[in-house]
Amino acid sequence: MSKTAEKFRSISPAEFFYRNKEIAGFSNPARALYQTVRELVENALDATDAHGILPDIQVVIERDPNKPIVYRVSVKDNGIGIPPQYVPDAFGRVLFSSKYVLRQTRGMFGLGAKMVVLYSQITVGEPIEVVTSPINSRRIYAFKLLIDVRENKPIVLYRASWRKESDWHGTYVKVAVEGDWGRSKSKILEYIQRTAIITPYANIYFKDPEGRVRIYRRVTTKIPPPPRETKPHPHGIDLEMLKLMIKSSDASTLQEFLEKEFQGIGKVTAGRFLRSIGLDPSRSLASLTRKDIERLAEALRSYKDFRPPRADHLSPIGSEIIKIGLSAILKPEFVDAVTRKPAVYGGHAFIVEVGIAYGGAIQPSDSPILLRFANKIPLLYDERSDVAWKVVSENIDWGYYGIQFPAPLAVLVHICSTKIPYKGVGKESIADVPVIEQEIENGVRQVARSLKSYLARKKREEEMARRVVTIIKYIPDIARSLSVFTRASEPKIPSEELEARLFEIVKSKVGVAPSIKSPRDVVISVE
Amino acid sequence: MSAPLSTVDIKARHRAAEILRKRFLEVIEAIMRGEEPRLVIPKRTLSNTIFDDERMLLLLGPDKFERSFLDMREARKFMQTVLMASIIFEALINNEYPTIRDLYYRGKHTIRYRDHRGRIREENTWDEQQESDSVLRDVEVYTGLLREDMLILSKEKGKVVGDMRIRSGDDVIDLSKMGHGAYAIEPTPDLIEFIDVNAEFVLVVEKDAVFQQLHRAGFWKKYRAILITSAGQPDRATRRFVRRLNEELGLPVYILTDADPYGWYIYSVFRIGSITLSYESERLATPNAKFIGVSMTDIFGDPETGKKPYLTEAERRNFIIKAKKTDIKRAKELMNYKWFQTPKWKKEIGIFLRKQSKLEIEALTGKGLKFLMDVYLPTKLKTGDFIG
């Protein structure tokens, strides 16, 4: 395995991706257009909410008037912007990254943007336009870039800057790609809509090639706390990563390395651990042989006495925001959500969040509408192979929760982690990791129980309301009939009085909804 | 109502109206006190129908049920019951004689309402006459007033002739001067006043045609009888009229029906009361009524008593009809009724089940009307050959 990896490194990463564009989601024009939108939107969101900024995102797709398969996608955000010196590398050098730290972000190391640039370059050949203004900067910087695929470095075709007139900060990216709007329309619209569900604190403006504008307005100013960087946990390490970490670390001894680069390892633990595998804590990093590194990697993953991975760097959306998002977009009659406690798989902390929405504007369907998210990214493809699908379609007996399909039911599942266990390279579905499956199932059960009790309460109330109407509708007739018996003798009791009395009796003995103030609110005069 | 009402009529009206008013004032008072309005009504079910051995009557048992307005399943019936009662009450004080069909139409109207989901719905106070008839029965048992007491009319079905004078309304009617016709027994037989009578017994004939033949042949004159037909299942007025003849004038009552389970049941209704209307038996049934025939022993004879059959072998072959499955079933049902469990009835039903044969009264007139009038009936009466 290490041999293959080295062979890959012998060609430029840019070239590798260039040759294998399918794996990054650019397999055909339709998918590529979708992927382009997705990568740029996710970068835009990462530049905003991850830094505590309420996002204003503008997405425009235009069709080239002369070349109908060419689309220009532009995304503008109000994020932190990119310092001008980093712009060429951020868009023009694959695997540009300074440090191996982990942070739960939508994209990882900004790889997606570079794939977009590469794909644009292959299909249309126009440079990418980037306009950015870092927060607190007084200037705006503009670039036109291409990637030198062989050398894996950016080619800057145009560079300019000017004084900022407004207080805008953020980034604007425009790229021309070969696409197919007709075939990707439904997925792109779904993507934008689901993004709106998970980020109800964003303003999202979307203009499609047909000129139609969809606006998802911000419905809350609550924003999840930004995720924080964290060091890797030893249980989640692999050999390649360990090698890279050793290479880039400035620690001198093995013990210092463990202490500085990993979470959950203090001085004492580092020493005890290293001695337990027969390595000298004071040994220099440089002196490690390949065998030593392999042994170290193995032991790091299996040693039991490290502190469990920490989750405080994760950024769940929070049940409040999920409820707000589901309510705003799906307009259901019932909504609930839960954020589970952090759990751990293979050295990675993760948090599962589950939302449920029922009724209202949701159209009934034969199975739950599943809204999957990983680190706030909507997952749209490969639904049936996702662990969340397995949970909602196989593990859960919805009948137990009072749901008979077809039913207007949507279930949202969000997993956040520094490492999402995707199934396959497409990153569209999550693998059946038992502990994750269990967490999702527990979460779904929790919100399903809440739905169940809502439905039961609703049924009771409806039954009550039905019962009351059943009785009240007869009041005028009964009052009129009974008053006939008092007509011939004293005291005469008018029908209206009997009506009022009967209504009072129903009110005190059965209970009447406040909306009904008299029997005449139920019975409509036929005359 | 141009003609002035007779005094009996006015008296009956006042009495019924007063009882209705009192019973329903109870409900009104409960409402004014803020109590849940309810009607406590005797149950009109088979399980609450009891046979009074001593008085030989089918009576309504002691079981009652509560029809509460606040009970969702009873609310509609509650409305219907007070609606029906109010219509009857109004008719009584307005000097009207509604039929049960009139009651149905007077009470029927649409209630339009908004349901719990806000949809506009419509519902009729009642849809079928069956529904209004049913609550009329509830009003009868709730108040203890029969529909005749409340001056509700029904179709006249029974007829009577005989040497007898009665007062109906303000007219005196001579039942011996009806020509070929007969006096239709009015739906309010309690308003009839018996003036004088010259008869020794009452003969009730199930079949109208046989009644007419006996009437034209002068049967009632020759044998000093009051001749009545129920024309099939007797209506309430005919039953009440027969009962009054028996009770007030002391005339024995004989009933002539087909020789089959349906004929037996007609007799049973006259004598014991009907199961569906057991609440009226006390006033309608004639426990002394006798079944004169046609009996199974009339057809086949009775070796035990040495009774000879009225029919010859050849006549039997010609007149007897084979019993149908439903006849057999009905006969077996009758065997379960206590009042059919006397030795004579057991014998009667036993022969029927063995022979699986039935016979219509007309078979006897087929032998000649004279035979029925001058041989069969007088012999039966003289020898006391009937079942009580």
Interface residues (C-beta under 8 A of the other chain):
Chain A: E462 A465 R466 R467 V468 V469 T470 I471 I472 K473 Y474 P476 D477 I478 R480 S481 L482 V484 F485 T486 A488 S489 I493 L498 R501 L502 E504 I505 V506 S508 K509 V510 D521 V522 V523 I524 S525 V526
Chain B: A17 L20 R21 F24 L25 V27 I28 I31 M32 G34 E35 E36 P37 F69 L70 M72 A75 R76 F78 M79 V82 L83 A85 S86 F89 E90 I93 H109 T110 I111 R112 Y113 R114 D115 H116 I120 E123 T125
